[in-house]
Every structure is written in structure tokens, then in C-alpha cells.
């Protein structure tokens, strides 16, 4: 499983609003570099799956976001 897929699927377990603490905890647990995390969150935001106010890391999944990223 790709790291992006693991990150997404783990965050979705806390859906729809994982919250800042969980996003950072999952990032740390999976050993994801901060810039990579920010890239993925922005990528999901651009697809309409992730929304946020001030910072992507304190965002939430939108209702139309996939339940899991496929293998």
C-alpha cells in the first residue's frame, strides 16, 4: 500500500472531521514528512475531497470524498 493511500485511509477512519491532532498523529505514526502531508492535503482539497479554513492540516473530509483510496 502506498504511503498516501495509508494516510488517506487511516484519516478516513476518523471521518468526516479528523481534526488537527489526529492529522498530525497519523503523519507522525506513518513517518510522513510534513511537506508531503501538506502536498497530499492540498491535492485532496483540489479534488473537492478535503476542506479547511486556515490550514490544510486542520481540515475535514467533504461528504463526496471516497471512503478509501483503492489499491
ABEGO torsion letter per residue (X at the ends): XBAAAAAAAAAAAAOABAEAAAAAAAAAAAGBBAAAAAAAAAAAAAAGABBBBABAAABBBBAABBABBBX
